[in-house]
Amino acid sequence: MFIYEKKLQFPVKIATPNPKLASFIISQYGGPDGELGASMRYLSQRYAMPYAEAKGVLTDIGTEEPFCTVF
């Protein structure tokens, strides 16, 4: 049994919101050319892969892809 506590590792205080930057960040995750779309392609291709080693590589890439956004 465990307790899920949704809290950040470090406190975040936003002094001035930046809607332009927020729009850019959201655009990186969404759409067919975004990070999330690429991640889903890698994860869906792993099911057609006949070799276990390559399947593992596709899984690793697919799970890391959304977290590799470059600003």
N, CA, C, O and CB atoms as a CASP TS submission, in Angstrom:
PFRMAT TS
TARGET T0000
AUTHOR 0000-0000-0000
METHOD Language model
MODEL 1
PARENT N/A
ATOM      1  N   MET     1       0.841  -1.175   0.000  1.00  0.00           N
ATOM      2  CA  MET     1       0.000   0.000   0.000  1.00  0.00           C
ATOM      3  C   MET     1       0.893   1.247   0.000  1.00  0.00           C
ATOM      4  O   MET     1       1.942   1.269   0.643  1.00  0.00           O
ATOM      5  CB  MET     1      -0.961  -0.007   1.223  1.00  0.00           C
ATOM      6  N   PHE     2       0.474   2.255  -0.709  1.00  0.00           N
ATOM      7  CA  PHE     2       1.246   3.485  -0.761  1.00  0.00           C
ATOM      8  C   PHE     2       0.303   4.673  -0.802  1.00  0.00           C
ATOM      9  O   PHE     2      -0.882   4.541  -1.108  1.00  0.00           O
ATOM     10  CB  PHE     2       2.188   3.493  -1.977  1.00  0.00           C
ATOM     11  N   ILE     3       0.846   5.819  -0.493  1.00  0.00           N
ATOM     12  CA  ILE     3       0.078   7.072  -0.532  1.00  0.00           C
ATOM     13  C   ILE     3       0.683   7.942  -1.623  1.00  0.00           C
ATOM     14  O   ILE     3       1.884   8.213  -1.622  1.00  0.00           O
ATOM     15  CB  ILE     3       0.091   7.816   0.866  1.00  0.00           C
ATOM     16  N   TYR     4      -0.162   8.377  -2.557  1.00  0.00           N
ATOM     17  CA  TYR     4       0.303   9.239  -3.646  1.00  0.00           C
ATOM     18  C   TYR     4       0.100  10.685  -3.241  1.00  0.00           C
ATOM     19  O   TYR     4      -1.028  11.134  -3.039  1.00  0.00           O
ATOM     20  CB  TYR     4      -0.445   8.928  -4.976  1.00  0.00           C
ATOM     21  N   GLU     5       1.196  11.404  -3.126  1.00  0.00           N
ATOM     22  CA  GLU     5       1.150  12.804  -2.769  1.00  0.00           C
ATOM     23  C   GLU     5       1.672  13.609  -3.948  1.00  0.00           C
ATOM     24  O   GLU     5       2.857  13.537  -4.276  1.00  0.00           O
ATOM     25  CB  GLU     5       1.970  13.087  -1.481  1.00  0.00           C
ATOM     26  N   LYS     6       0.810  14.364  -4.576  1.00  0.00           N
ATOM     27  CA  LYS     6       1.207  15.117  -5.762  1.00  0.00           C
ATOM     28  C   LYS     6       1.815  16.456  -5.323  1.00  0.00           C
ATOM     29  O   LYS     6       1.100  17.422  -5.058  1.00  0.00           O
ATOM     30  CB  LYS     6      -0.013  15.342  -6.716  1.00  0.00           C
ATOM     31  N   LYS     7       3.145  16.486  -5.255  1.00  0.00           N
ATOM     32  CA  LYS     7       3.823  17.728  -4.914  1.00  0.00           C
ATOM     33  C   LYS     7       5.125  17.806  -5.701  1.00  0.00           C
ATOM     34  O   LYS     7       5.688  16.785  -6.096  1.00  0.00           O
ATOM     35  CB  LYS     7       4.090  17.822  -3.384  1.00  0.00           C
ATOM     36  N   LEU     8       5.583  19.000  -5.917  1.00  0.00           N
ATOM     37  CA  LEU     8       6.805  19.222  -6.685  1.00  0.00           C
ATOM     38  C   LEU     8       8.034  18.994  -5.823  1.00  0.00           C
ATOM     39  O   LEU     8       7.983  19.108  -4.599  1.00  0.00           O
ATOM     40  CB  LEU     8       6.825  20.636  -7.266  1.00  0.00           C
ATOM     41  N   GLN     9       9.141  18.669  -6.482  1.00  0.00           N
ATOM     42  CA  GLN     9      10.393  18.456  -5.764  1.00  0.00           C
ATOM     43  C   GLN     9      10.913  19.772  -5.197  1.00  0.00           C
ATOM     44  O   GLN     9      11.446  19.813  -4.089  1.00  0.00           O
ATOM     45  CB  GLN     9      11.443  17.820  -6.687  1.00  0.00           C
ATOM     46  N   PHE    10      10.754  20.841  -5.965  1.00  0.00           N
ATOM     47  CA  PHE    10      11.174  22.163  -5.529  1.00  0.00           C
ATOM     48  C   PHE    10       9.983  23.103  -5.635  1.00  0.00           C
ATOM     49  O   PHE    10       9.184  22.963  -6.561  1.00  0.00           O
ATOM     50  CB  PHE    10      12.377  22.682  -6.371  1.00  0.00           C
ATOM     51  N   PRO    11       9.837  24.046  -4.731  1.00  0.00           N
ATOM     52  CA  PRO    11       8.718  24.992  -4.834  1.00  0.00           C
ATOM     53  C   PRO    11       8.878  25.900  -6.057  1.00  0.00           C
ATOM     54  O   PRO    11       9.986  26.311  -6.402  1.00  0.00           O
ATOM     55  CB  PRO    11       8.616  25.846  -3.552  1.00  0.00           C
ATOM     56  N   VAL    12       7.771  26.198  -6.691  1.00  0.00           N
ATOM     57  CA  VAL    12       7.774  27.042  -7.891  1.00  0.00           C
ATOM     58  C   VAL    12       6.953  28.282  -7.608  1.00  0.00           C
ATOM     59  O   VAL    12       5.790  28.200  -7.212  1.00  0.00           O
ATOM     60  CB  VAL    12       7.214  26.278  -9.131  1.00  0.00           C
ATOM     61  N   LYS    13       7.566  29.419  -7.814  1.00  0.00           N
ATOM     62  CA  LYS    13       6.861  30.688  -7.645  1.00  0.00           C
ATOM     63  C   LYS    13       7.012  31.471  -8.941  1.00  0.00           C
ATOM     64  O   LYS    13       8.122  31.818  -9.343  1.00  0.00           O
ATOM     65  CB  LYS    13       7.415  31.502  -6.416  1.00  0.00           C
ATOM     66  N   ILE    14       5.904  31.742  -9.580  1.00  0.00           N
ATOM     67  CA  ILE    14       5.911  32.459 -10.856  1.00  0.00           C
ATOM     68  C   ILE    14       5.621  33.925 -10.570  1.00  0.00           C
ATOM     69  O   ILE    14       4.520  34.279 -10.148  1.00  0.00           O
ATOM     70  CB  ILE    14       4.862  31.859 -11.861  1.00  0.00           C
ATOM     71  N   ALA    15       6.615  34.772 -10.804  1.00  0.00           N
ATOM     72  CA  ALA    15       6.458  36.203 -10.543  1.00  0.00           C
ATOM     73  C   ALA    15       5.618  36.857 -11.639  1.00  0.00           C
ATOM     74  O   ALA    15       4.660  37.575 -11.354  1.00  0.00           O
ATOM     75  CB  ALA    15       7.837  36.890 -10.443  1.00  0.00           C
ATOM     76  N   THR    16       5.986  36.600 -12.894  1.00  0.00           N
ATOM     77  CA  THR    16       5.230  37.162 -14.018  1.00  0.00           C
ATOM     78  C   THR    16       4.963  36.056 -15.027  1.00  0.00           C
ATOM     79  O   THR    16       5.911  35.467 -15.546  1.00  0.00           O
ATOM     80  CB  THR    16       5.999  38.349 -14.687  1.00  0.00           C
ATOM     81  N   PRO    17       3.721  35.762 -15.315  1.00  0.00           N
ATOM     82  CA  PRO    17       3.408  34.733 -16.318  1.00  0.00           C
ATOM     83  C   PRO    17       3.844  35.174 -17.714  1.00  0.00           C
ATOM     84  O   PRO    17       3.785  36.357 -18.047  1.00  0.00           O
ATOM     85  CB  PRO    17       1.901  34.419 -16.314  1.00  0.00           C
ATOM     86  N   ASN    18       4.277  34.221 -18.515  1.00  0.00           N
ATOM     87  CA  ASN    18       4.719  34.502 -19.872  1.00  0.00           C
ATOM     88  C   ASN    18       3.895  33.651 -20.832  1.00  0.00           C
ATOM     89  O   ASN    18       4.265  32.507 -21.097  1.00  0.00           O
ATOM     90  CB  ASN    18       6.247  34.224 -20.039  1.00  0.00           C
ATOM     91  N   PRO    19       2.789  34.174 -21.361  1.00  0.00           N
ATOM     92  CA  PRO    19       1.934  33.373 -22.233  1.00  0.00           C
ATOM     93  C   PRO    19       2.609  32.948 -23.531  1.00  0.00           C
ATOM     94  O   PRO    19       2.266  31.901 -24.081  1.00  0.00           O
ATOM     95  CB  PRO    19       0.694  34.137 -22.553  1.00  0.00           C
ATOM     96  N   LYS    20       3.555  33.730 -24.032  1.00  0.00           N
ATOM     97  CA  LYS    20       4.247  33.379 -25.272  1.00  0.00           C
ATOM     98  C   LYS    20       5.108  32.130 -25.062  1.00  0.00           C
ATOM     99  O   LYS    20       5.113  31.235 -25.908  1.00  0.00           O
ATOM    100  CB  LYS    20       5.120  34.562 -25.763  1.00  0.00           C
ATOM    101  N   LEU    21       5.824  32.063 -23.960  1.00  0.00           N
ATOM    102  CA  LEU    21       6.643  30.896 -23.648  1.00  0.00           C
ATOM    103  C   LEU    21       5.763  29.680 -23.377  1.00  0.00           C
ATOM    104  O   LEU    21       6.091  28.571 -23.797  1.00  0.00           O
ATOM    105  CB  LEU    21       7.546  31.181 -22.438  1.00  0.00           C
ATOM    106  N   ALA    22       4.653  29.882 -22.680  1.00  0.00           N
ATOM    107  CA  ALA    22       3.732  28.773 -22.415  1.00  0.00           C
ATOM    108  C   ALA    22       3.176  28.205 -23.709  1.00  0.00           C
ATOM    109  O   ALA    22       3.045  26.988 -23.840  1.00  0.00           O
ATOM    110  CB  ALA    22       2.586  29.231 -21.511  1.00  0.00           C
ATOM    111  N   SER    23       2.852  29.055 -24.658  1.00  0.00           N
ATOM    112  CA  SER    23       2.361  28.603 -25.959  1.00  0.00           C
ATOM    113  C   SER    23       3.423  27.792 -26.699  1.00  0.00           C
ATOM    114  O   SER    23       3.107  26.786 -27.334  1.00  0.00           O
ATOM    115  CB  SER    23       1.929  29.801 -26.810  1.00  0.00           C
ATOM    116  N   PHE    24       4.675  28.226 -26.617  1.00  0.00           N
ATOM    117  CA  PHE    24       5.770  27.497 -27.255  1.00  0.00           C
ATOM    118  C   PHE    24       5.953  26.121 -26.633  1.00  0.00           C
ATOM    119  O   PHE    24       6.123  25.135 -27.351  1.00  0.00           O
ATOM    120  CB  PHE    24       7.069  28.293 -27.153  1.00  0.00           C
ATOM    121  N   ILE    25       5.919  26.043 -25.316  1.00  0.00           N
ATOM    122  CA  ILE    25       6.103  24.764 -24.630  1.00  0.00           C
ATOM    123  C   ILE    25       4.981  23.798 -24.987  1.00  0.00           C
ATOM    124  O   ILE    25       5.238  22.623 -25.249  1.00  0.00           O
ATOM    125  CB  ILE    25       6.164  24.969 -23.108  1.00  0.00           C
ATOM    126  N   ILE    26       3.750  24.274 -25.000  1.00  0.00           N
ATOM    127  CA  ILE    26       2.617  23.415 -25.352  1.00  0.00           C
ATOM    128  C   ILE    26       2.718  22.947 -26.797  1.00  0.00           C
ATOM    129  O   ILE    26       2.365  21.806 -27.099  1.00  0.00           O
ATOM    130  CB  ILE    26       1.291  24.156 -25.131  1.00  0.00           C
ATOM    131  N   SER    27       3.191  23.804 -27.692  1.00  0.00           N
ATOM    132  CA  SER    27       3.318  23.406 -29.099  1.00  0.00           C
ATOM    133  C   SER    27       4.367  22.316 -29.283  1.00  0.00           C
ATOM    134  O   SER    27       4.273  21.535 -30.230  1.00  0.00           O
ATOM    135  CB  SER    27       3.673  24.617 -29.960  1.00  0.00           C
ATOM    136  N   GLN    28       5.369  22.243 -28.401  1.00  0.00           N
ATOM    137  CA  GLN    28       6.392  21.205 -28.505  1.00  0.00           C
ATOM    138  C   GLN    28       5.826  19.830 -28.177  1.00  0.00           C
ATOM    139  O   GLN    28       6.284  18.829 -28.727  1.00  0.00           O
ATOM    140  CB  GLN    28       7.560  21.519 -27.581  1.00  0.00           C
ATOM    141  N   TYR    29       4.849  19.768 -27.298  1.00  0.00           N
ATOM    142  CA  TYR    29       4.260  18.489 -26.915  1.00  0.00           C
ATOM    143  C   TYR    29       3.152  18.058 -27.862  1.00  0.00           C
ATOM    144  O   TYR    29       2.982  16.861 -28.095  1.00  0.00           O
ATOM    145  CB  TYR    29       3.723  18.567 -25.508  1.00  0.00           C
ATOM    146  N   GLY    30       2.399  18.991 -28.410  1.00  0.00           N
ATOM    147  CA  GLY    30       1.239  18.639 -29.212  1.00  0.00           C
ATOM    148  C   GLY    30       1.516  18.604 -30.694  1.00  0.00           C
ATOM    149  O   GLY    30       2.585  19.011 -31.152  1.00  0.00           O
ATOM    150  N   GLY    31       0.549  18.118 -31.438  1.00  0.00           N
ATOM    151  CA  GLY    31       0.644  18.078 -32.885  1.00  0.00           C
ATOM    152  C   GLY    31       1.377  16.858 -33.393  1.00  0.00           C
ATOM    153  O   GLY    31       2.019  16.145 -32.621  1.00  0.00           O
ATOM    154  N   PRO    32       1.284  16.611 -34.699  1.00  0.00           N
ATOM    155  CA  PRO    32       1.926  15.429 -35.273  1.00  0.00           C
ATOM    156  C   PRO    32       3.452  15.491 -35.257  1.00  0.00           C
ATOM    157  O   PRO    32       4.108  14.450 -35.277  1.00  0.00           O
ATOM    158  CB  PRO    32       1.456  15.239 -36.682  1.00  0.00           C
ATOM    159  N   ASP    33       4.017  16.678 -35.223  1.00  0.00           N
ATOM    160  CA  ASP    33       5.474  16.819 -35.214  1.00  0.00           C
ATOM    161  C   ASP    33       6.009  17.119 -33.823  1.00  0.00           C
ATOM    162  O   ASP    33       7.192  17.422 -33.669  1.00  0.00           O
ATOM    163  CB  ASP    33       5.901  17.915 -36.172  1.00  0.00           C
ATOM    164  N   GLY    34       5.166  17.042 -32.818  1.00  0.00           N
ATOM    165  CA  GLY    34       5.582  17.349 -31.451  1.00  0.00           C
ATOM    166  C   GLY    34       6.233  16.157 -30.770  1.00  0.00           C
ATOM    167  O   GLY    34       6.308  15.061 -31.324  1.00  0.00           O
ATOM    168  N   GLU    35       6.697  16.400 -29.566  1.00  0.00           N
ATOM    169  CA  GLU    35       7.395  15.373 -28.795  1.00  0.00           C
ATOM    170  C   GLU    35       6.478  14.206 -28.445  1.00  0.00           C
ATOM    171  O   GLU    35       6.890  13.047 -28.500  1.00  0.00           O
ATOM    172  CB  GLU    35       7.973  15.974 -27.522  1.00  0.00           C
ATOM    173  N   LEU    36       5.244  14.515 -28.089  1.00  0.00           N
ATOM    174  CA  LEU    36       4.327  13.439 -27.710  1.00  0.00           C
ATOM    175  C   LEU    36       3.974  12.563 -28.907  1.00  0.00           C
ATOM    176  O   LEU    36       3.838  11.348 -28.759  1.00  0.00           O
ATOM    177  CB  LEU    36       3.052  14.018 -27.095  1.00  0.00           C
ATOM    178  N   GLY    37       3.824  13.156 -30.088  1.00  0.00           N
ATOM    179  CA  GLY    37       3.563  12.374 -31.298  1.00  0.00           C
ATOM    180  C   GLY    37       4.712  11.445 -31.634  1.00  0.00           C
ATOM    181  O   GLY    37       4.497  10.295 -32.015  1.00  0.00           O
ATOM    182  N   ALA    38       5.938  11.942 -31.494  1.00  0.00           N
ATOM    183  CA  ALA    38       7.115  11.102 -31.753  1.00  0.00           C
ATOM    184  C   ALA    38       7.198   9.959 -30.747  1.00  0.00           C
ATOM    185  O   ALA    38       7.532   8.829 -31.103  1.00  0.00           O
ATOM    186  CB  ALA    38       8.405  11.945 -31.700  1.00  0.00           C
ATOM    187  N   SER    39       6.896  10.259 -29.503  1.00  0.00           N
ATOM    188  CA  SER    39       6.924   9.226 -28.470  1.00  0.00           C
ATOM    189  C   SER    39       5.913   8.125 -28.763  1.00  0.00           C
ATOM    190  O   SER    39       6.222   6.943 -28.610  1.00  0.00           O
ATOM    191  CB  SER    39       6.647   9.838 -27.097  1.00  0.00           C
ATOM    192  N   MET    40       4.724   8.498 -29.178  1.00  0.00           N
ATOM    193  CA  MET    40       3.694   7.499 -29.482  1.00  0.00           C
ATOM    194  C   MET    40       4.083   6.643 -30.690  1.00  0.00           C
ATOM    195  O   MET    40       3.765   5.454 -30.733  1.00  0.00           O
ATOM    196  CB  MET    40       2.347   8.189 -29.742  1.00  0.00           C
ATOM    197  N   ARG    41       4.772   7.242 -31.675  1.00  0.00           N
ATOM    198  CA  ARG    41       5.223   6.460 -32.829  1.00  0.00           C
ATOM    199  C   ARG    41       6.249   5.409 -32.411  1.00  0.00           C
ATOM    200  O   ARG    41       6.175   4.259 -32.845  1.00  0.00           O
ATOM    201  CB  ARG    41       5.821   7.383 -33.902  1.00  0.00           C
ATOM    202  N   TYR    42       7.205   5.801 -31.570  1.00  0.00           N
ATOM    203  CA  TYR    42       8.198   4.830 -31.097  1.00  0.00           C
ATOM    204  C   TYR    42       7.530   3.706 -30.315  1.00  0.00           C
ATOM    205  O   TYR    42       7.851   2.534 -30.512  1.00  0.00           O
ATOM    206  CB  TYR    42       9.255   5.522 -30.223  1.00  0.00           C
ATOM    207  N   LEU    43       6.604   4.060 -29.431  1.00  0.00           N
ATOM    208  CA  LEU    43       5.976   3.044 -28.602  1.00  0.00           C
ATOM    209  C   LEU    43       5.066   2.122 -29.402  1.00  0.00           C
ATOM    210  O   LEU    43       4.944   0.944 -29.067  1.00  0.00           O
ATOM    211  CB  LEU    43       5.191   3.698 -27.498  1.00  0.00           C
ATOM    212  N   SER    44       4.429   2.628 -30.447  1.00  0.00           N
ATOM    213  CA  SER    44       3.571   1.765 -31.256  1.00  0.00           C
ATOM    214  C   SER    44       4.395   0.871 -32.186  1.00  0.00           C
ATOM    215  O   SER    44       3.963  -0.235 -32.511  1.00  0.00           O
ATOM    216  CB  SER    44       2.592   2.612 -32.073  1.00  0.00           C
ATOM    217  N   GLN    45       5.573   1.330 -32.620  1.00  0.00           N
ATOM    218  CA  GLN    45       6.423   0.519 -33.494  1.00  0.00           C
ATOM    219  C   GLN    45       7.049  -0.657 -32.763  1.00  0.00           C
ATOM    220  O   GLN    45       7.426  -1.649 -33.388  1.00  0.00           O
ATOM    221  CB  GLN    45       7.512   1.374 -34.099  1.00  0.00           C
ATOM    222  N   ARG    46       7.159  -0.555 -31.464  1.00  0.00           N
ATOM    223  CA  ARG    46       7.795  -1.637 -30.706  1.00  0.00           C
ATOM    224  C   ARG    46       6.995  -2.923 -30.763  1.00  0.00           C
ATOM    225  O   ARG    46       7.566  -4.002 -30.604  1.00  0.00           O
ATOM    226  CB  ARG    46       7.984  -1.223 -29.264  1.00  0.00           C
ATOM    227  N   TYR    47       5.687  -2.843 -30.984  1.00  0.00           N
ATOM    228  CA  TYR    47       4.860  -4.044 -31.025  1.00  0.00           C
ATOM    229  C   TYR    47       5.076  -4.859 -32.305  1.00  0.00           C
ATOM    230  O   TYR    47       4.782  -6.054 -32.328  1.00  0.00           O
ATOM    231  CB  TYR    47       3.398  -3.665 -30.899  1.00  0.00           C
ATOM    232  N   ALA    48       5.581  -4.234 -33.357  1.00  0.00           N
ATOM    233  CA  ALA    48       5.845  -4.946 -34.606  1.00  0.00           C
ATOM    234  C   ALA    48       7.298  -5.423 -34.702  1.00  0.00           C
ATOM    235  O   ALA    48       7.669  -6.075 -35.678  1.00  0.00           O
ATOM    236  CB  ALA    48       5.516  -4.050 -35.794  1.00  0.00           C
ATOM    237  N   MET    49       8.109  -5.107 -33.715  1.00  0.00           N
ATOM    238  CA  MET    49       9.536  -5.449 -33.749  1.00  0.00           C
ATOM    239  C   MET    49       9.735  -6.911 -33.350  1.00  0.00           C
ATOM    240  O   MET    49       9.295  -7.317 -32.274  1.00  0.00           O
ATOM    241  CB  MET    49      10.348  -4.517 -32.808  1.00  0.00           C
ATOM    242  N   PRO    50      10.395  -7.715 -34.206  1.00  0.00           N
ATOM    243  CA  PRO    50      10.573  -9.132 -33.886  1.00  0.00           C
ATOM    244  C   PRO    50      11.707  -9.418 -32.898  1.00  0.00           C
ATOM    245  O   PRO    50      11.729 -10.490 -32.292  1.00  0.00           O
ATOM    246  CB  PRO    50      10.823  -9.891 -35.146  1.00  0.00           C
ATOM    247  N   TYR    51      12.648  -8.487 -32.721  1.00  0.00           N
ATOM    248  CA  TYR    51      13.816  -8.725 -31.867  1.00  0.00           C
ATOM    249  C   TYR    51      13.648  -8.039 -30.516  1.00  0.00           C
ATOM    250  O   TYR    51      13.281  -6.866 -30.451  1.00  0.00           O
ATOM    251  CB  TYR    51      15.099  -8.229 -32.556  1.00  0.00           C
ATOM    252  N   ALA    52      13.914  -8.766 -29.450  1.00  0.00           N
ATOM    253  CA  ALA    52      13.721  -8.232 -28.103  1.00  0.00           C
ATOM    254  C   ALA    52      14.639  -7.044 -27.808  1.00  0.00           C
ATOM    255  O   ALA    52      14.232  -6.095 -27.138  1.00  0.00           O
ATOM    256  CB  ALA    52      13.955  -9.324 -27.078  1.00  0.00           C
ATOM    257  N   GLU    53      15.886  -7.097 -28.311  1.00  0.00           N
ATOM    258  CA  GLU    53      16.825  -6.001 -28.055  1.00  0.00           C
ATOM    259  C   GLU    53      16.326  -4.702 -28.689  1.00  0.00           C
ATOM    260  O   GLU    53      16.356  -3.644 -28.060  1.00  0.00           O
ATOM    261  CB  GLU    53      18.226  -6.353 -28.596  1.00  0.00           C
ATOM    262  N   ALA    54      15.871  -4.791 -29.934  1.00  0.00           N
ATOM    263  CA  ALA    54      15.370  -3.603 -30.627  1.00  0.00           C
ATOM    264  C   ALA    54      14.074  -3.121 -29.995  1.00  0.00           C
ATOM    265  O   ALA    54      13.818  -1.918 -29.938  1.00  0.00           O
ATOM    266  CB  ALA    54      15.154  -3.897 -32.119  1.00  0.00           C
ATOM    267  N   LYS    55      13.260  -4.050 -29.521  1.00  0.00           N
ATOM    268  CA  LYS    55      12.018  -3.675 -28.844  1.00  0.00           C
ATOM    269  C   LYS    55      12.336  -2.873 -27.581  1.00  0.00           C
ATOM    270  O   LYS    55      11.645  -1.903 -27.269  1.00  0.00           O
ATOM    271  CB  LYS    55      11.181  -4.934 -28.493  1.00  0.00           C
ATOM    272  N   GLY    56      13.372  -3.275 -26.862  1.00  0.00           N
ATOM    273  CA  GLY    56      13.792  -2.560 -25.664  1.00  0.00           C
ATOM    274  C   GLY    56      14.294  -1.162 -25.975  1.00  0.00           C
ATOM    275  O   GLY    56      14.030  -0.217 -25.232  1.00  0.00           O
ATOM    276  N   VAL    57      15.026  -1.036 -27.085  1.00  0.00           N
ATOM    277  CA  VAL    57      15.536   0.280 -27.489  1.00  0.00           C
ATOM    278  C   VAL    57      14.379   1.207 -27.837  1.00  0.00           C
ATOM    279  O   VAL    57      14.375   2.368 -27.427  1.00  0.00           O
ATOM    280  CB  VAL    57      16.500   0.152 -28.694  1.00  0.00           C
ATOM    281  N   LEU    58      13.395   0.711 -28.588  1.00  0.00           N
ATOM    282  CA  LEU    58      12.240   1.542 -28.938  1.00  0.00           C
ATOM    283  C   LEU    58      11.454   1.955 -27.697  1.00  0.00           C
ATOM    284  O   LEU    58      10.949   3.076 -27.623  1.00  0.00           O
ATOM    285  CB  LEU    58      11.323   0.795 -29.910  1.00  0.00           C
ATOM    286  N   THR    59      11.352   1.064 -26.738  1.00  0.00           N
ATOM    287  CA  THR    59      10.667   1.399 -25.497  1.00  0.00           C
ATOM    288  C   THR    59      11.417   2.487 -24.736  1.00  0.00           C
ATOM    289  O   THR    59      10.808   3.427 -24.226  1.00  0.00           O
ATOM    290  CB  THR    59      10.511   0.156 -24.623  1.00  0.00           C
ATOM    291  N   ASP    60      12.738   2.357 -24.660  1.00  0.00           N
ATOM    292  CA  ASP    60      13.541   3.369 -23.963  1.00  0.00           C
ATOM    293  C   ASP    60      13.431   4.729 -24.638  1.00  0.00           C
ATOM    294  O   ASP    60      13.265   5.744 -23.962  1.00  0.00           O
ATOM    295  CB  ASP    60      15.008   2.939 -23.904  1.00  0.00           C
ATOM    296  N   ILE    61      13.519   4.759 -25.955  1.00  0.00           N
ATOM    297  CA  ILE    61      13.431   6.024 -26.687  1.00  0.00           C
ATOM    298  C   ILE    61      12.037   6.627 -26.523  1.00  0.00           C
ATOM    299  O   ILE    61      11.903   7.830 -26.300  1.00  0.00           O
ATOM    300  CB  ILE    61      13.756   5.812 -28.188  1.00  0.00           C
ATOM    301  N   GLY    62      11.003   5.797 -26.633  1.00  0.00           N
ATOM    302  CA  GLY    62       9.627   6.287 -26.527  1.00  0.00           C
ATOM    303  C   GLY    62       9.305   6.860 -25.167  1.00  0.00           C
ATOM    304  O   GLY    62       8.535   7.815 -25.065  1.00  0.00           O
ATOM    305  N   THR    63       9.881   6.295 -24.118  1.00  0.00           N
ATOM    306  CA  THR    63       9.594   6.817 -22.784  1.00  0.00           C
ATOM    307  C   THR    63      10.429   8.044 -22.452  1.00  0.00           C
ATOM    308  O   THR    63      10.018   8.845 -21.612  1.00  0.00           O
ATOM    309  CB  THR    63       9.834   5.745 -21.747  1.00  0.00           C
ATOM    310  N   GLU    64      11.577   8.219 -23.076  1.00  0.00           N
ATOM    311  CA  GLU    64      12.420   9.376 -22.813  1.00  0.00           C
ATOM    312  C   GLU    64      12.096  10.570 -23.715  1.00  0.00           C
ATOM    313  O   GLU    64      12.427  11.706 -23.374  1.00  0.00           O
ATOM    314  CB  GLU    64      13.865   8.995 -22.981  1.00  0.00           C
ATOM    315  N   GLU    65      11.464  10.331 -24.841  1.00  0.00           N
ATOM    316  CA  GLU    65      11.244  11.363 -25.853  1.00  0.00           C
ATOM    317  C   GLU    65      10.529  12.608 -25.325  1.00  0.00           C
ATOM    318  O   GLU    65      10.993  13.712 -25.611  1.00  0.00           O
ATOM    319  CB  GLU    65      10.454  10.787 -26.982  1.00  0.00           C
ATOM    320  N   PRO    66       9.442  12.503 -24.582  1.00  0.00           N
ATOM    321  CA  PRO    66       8.764  13.737 -24.149  1.00  0.00           C
ATOM    322  C   PRO    66       9.590  14.564 -23.190  1.00  0.00           C
ATOM    323  O   PRO    66       9.296  15.745 -23.004  1.00  0.00           O
ATOM    324  CB  PRO    66       7.453  13.404 -23.500  1.00  0.00           C
ATOM    325  N   PHE    67      10.605  13.999 -22.577  1.00  0.00           N
ATOM    326  CA  PHE    67      11.382  14.716 -21.588  1.00  0.00           C
ATOM    327  C   PHE    67      12.648  15.321 -22.167  1.00  0.00           C
ATOM    328  O   PHE    67      13.469  15.863 -21.427  1.00  0.00           O
ATOM    329  CB  PHE    67      11.731  13.805 -20.456  1.00  0.00           C
ATOM    330  N   CYS    68      12.819  15.238 -23.480  1.00  0.00           N
ATOM    331  CA  CYS    68      14.037  15.744 -24.114  1.00  0.00           C
ATOM    332  C   CYS    68      13.788  17.028 -24.896  1.00  0.00           C
ATOM    333  O   CYS    68      14.496  17.312 -25.862  1.00  0.00           O
ATOM    334  CB  CYS    68      14.620  14.690 -25.037  1.00  0.00           C
ATOM    335  N   THR    69      12.802  17.797 -24.493  1.00  0.00           N
ATOM    336  CA  THR    69      12.484  19.035 -25.194  1.00  0.00           C
ATOM    337  C   THR    69      13.609  20.059 -24.993  1.00  0.00           C
ATOM    338  O   THR    69      14.056  20.296 -23.871  1.00  0.00           O
ATOM    339  CB  THR    69      11.133  19.608 -24.699  1.00  0.00           C
ATOM    340  N   VAL    70      14.049  20.647 -26.082  1.00  0.00           N
ATOM    341  CA  VAL    70      15.125  21.634 -26.033  1.00  0.00           C
ATOM    342  C   VAL    70      14.506  23.012 -26.134  1.00  0.00           C
ATOM    343  O   VAL    70      13.698  23.275 -27.025  1.00  0.00           O
ATOM    344  CB  VAL    70      16.169  21.404 -27.170  1.00  0.00           C
ATOM    345  N   PHE    71      14.884  23.889 -25.221  1.00  0.00           N
ATOM    346  CA  PHE    71      14.360  25.254 -25.236  1.00  0.00           C
ATOM    347  C   PHE    71      15.392  26.199 -25.752  1.00  0.00           C
ATOM    348  O   PHE    71      15.139  27.400 -25.842  1.00  0.00           O
ATOM    349  CB  PHE    71      13.906  25.686 -23.856  1.00  0.00           C
TER
END
